[in-house]
Amino acid sequence: MSLEERLDQTKRPESEEKVQAFFSSVAKRYDIANSLMSFGTHYGWKRKAVAEVDPQPGDQCVDVCTGTNDVAVMLANKVGPEGHVTGVDWNQDMLDAGQFKIDKFGLSDRITNKRGDAEDLPLEDNTFNRATVAVASRHLNIDKHFQEMYRVLKPGGRAVCLDFFKPPNPVFAKLYDVYSYSMMPRIATLVTRDRTGVYDYLPDSIRVYYEPEAFAKEMRDAGFKNVKYYPISWGICYIFAGDK
Ligand SMILES: C[S@@+](CC[C@H](N)C(=O)[O-])C[C@H]1O[C@@H](n2cnc3c(N)ncnc32)[C@H](O)[C@@H]1O
């Protein structure tokens, strides 16, 4: 398959079957692979996203595409014993790895995981003060996903999205390309023993993904107000925030 065909493929969300296979394949080693690929910085990115969504003690939060619950755990530490965090993901293997972490940190009273689709959340309207989604947008039809985040938030609630984009600086983007096409997939595939090719797909998808402004427009089109966005780590990632 030519590069153009591969790039064209990555513009669309993959089939559910493929995404489920990716994450079932890597679930047990997902956290360690993330730490190695990002040299540990993914925790800092997630902490920034949580600071931006600014959960208050007692808040009800939802972390969509929660995976192994990193962001859910950070939210739970902010909302305290009076608050609650619901994690939603459609992959049971990722949720099982997350549950292990929740139990380890003694947060099972504060975090509930639900299996469900980010484009059709199994949650009531107007329920949450805060909603987050981290490094999952490229698997989703973003319009439906943002509409669902908006629907489940209470009026006045806030949503934050963290994801990978193409770095704006052309010199840095070249270096990042070299890393993400050569080293990153090898490290991750070795560590996770993945056979689905998920880590080969990621760099192509970063290259052809939305421009940040077009992504912000999707958020506005879903109804969010005060939408803002900014790069972190030289634009490897961006944080988006909006209010209902
Ligand atoms: C790259 S992981 C990110 C996990 C976590 N948010 C993090 O920051 O580490 C993407 C997650 O999105 C989930 N996912 C992808 N498409 C989904 C969908 N339509 N509905 C629910 N979960 C989905 C996958 O199962 C996977 O756990």
Ligand as a Chemical Component Dictionary entry (heavy atoms), coordinates in Angstrom:
data_LIG
# 
_chem_comp.id                   LIG 
_chem_comp.type                 NON-POLYMER 
_chem_comp.pdbx_formal_charge   0 
_chem_comp.three_letter_code    LIG 
# 
loop_
_chem_comp_atom.comp_id 
_chem_comp_atom.atom_id 
_chem_comp_atom.alt_atom_id 
_chem_comp_atom.type_symbol 
_chem_comp_atom.charge 
_chem_comp_atom.model_Cartn_x 
_chem_comp_atom.model_Cartn_y 
_chem_comp_atom.model_Cartn_z 
_chem_comp_atom.pdbx_ordinal 
LIG C1  C1  C 0  -4.667  5.698 23.333 1  
LIG S1  S1  S 1  -5.825  5.085 24.510 2  
LIG C2  C2  C 0  -5.912  6.427 25.668 3  
LIG C3  C3  C 0  -6.279  5.956 27.037 4  
LIG C4  C4  C 0  -6.242  7.035 28.119 5  
LIG N1  N1  N 0  -7.189  8.114 27.851 6  
LIG C5  C5  C 0  -4.861  7.607 28.303 7  
LIG O1  O1  O 0  -4.728  8.830 28.200 8  
LIG O2  O2  O -1 -3.917  6.875 28.573 9  
LIG C6  C6  C 0  -7.345  5.228 23.625 10 
LIG C7  C7  C 0  -8.514  4.575 24.336 11 
LIG O3  O3  O 0  -9.723  4.930 23.654 12 
LIG C8  C8  C 0  -10.594 3.817 23.675 13 
LIG N2  N2  N 0  -11.581 3.997 22.610 14 
LIG C9  C9  C 0  -11.343 4.151 21.299 15 
LIG N3  N3  N 0  -12.495 4.340 20.641 16 
LIG C10 C10 C 0  -13.483 4.325 21.565 17 
LIG C11 C11 C 0  -14.889 4.509 21.515 18 
LIG N4  N4  N 0  -15.535 4.731 20.375 19 
LIG N5  N5  N 0  -15.575 4.460 22.655 20 
LIG C12 C12 C 0  -14.956 4.236 23.847 21 
LIG N6  N6  N 0  -13.619 4.042 23.962 22 
LIG C13 C13 C 0  -12.900 4.110 22.826 23 
LIG C14 C14 C 0  -9.679  2.625 23.494 24 
LIG O4  O4  O 0  -10.278 1.428 23.926 25 
LIG C15 C15 C 0  -8.484  3.052 24.355 26 
LIG O5  O5  O 0  -8.597  2.593 25.673 27 
# 
loop_
_chem_comp_bond.comp_id 
_chem_comp_bond.atom_id_1 
_chem_comp_bond.atom_id_2 
_chem_comp_bond.value_order 
_chem_comp_bond.pdbx_ordinal 
LIG C1  S1  SING 1  
LIG S1  C2  SING 2  
LIG S1  C6  SING 3  
LIG C2  C3  SING 4  
LIG C3  C4  SING 5  
LIG C4  N1  SING 6  
LIG C4  C5  SING 7  
LIG C5  O1  DOUB 8  
LIG C5  O2  SING 9  
LIG C6  C7  SING 10 
LIG C7  O3  SING 11 
LIG C7  C15 SING 12 
LIG O3  C8  SING 13 
LIG C8  N2  SING 14 
LIG C8  C14 SING 15 
LIG N2  C9  SING 16 
LIG N2  C13 SING 17 
LIG C9  N3  DOUB 18 
LIG N3  C10 SING 19 
LIG C10 C11 SING 20 
LIG C10 C13 DOUB 21 
LIG C11 N4  SING 22 
LIG C11 N5  DOUB 23 
LIG N5  C12 SING 24 
LIG C12 N6  DOUB 25 
LIG N6  C13 SING 26 
LIG C14 O4  SING 27 
LIG C14 C15 SING 28 
LIG C15 O5  SING 29 
# 
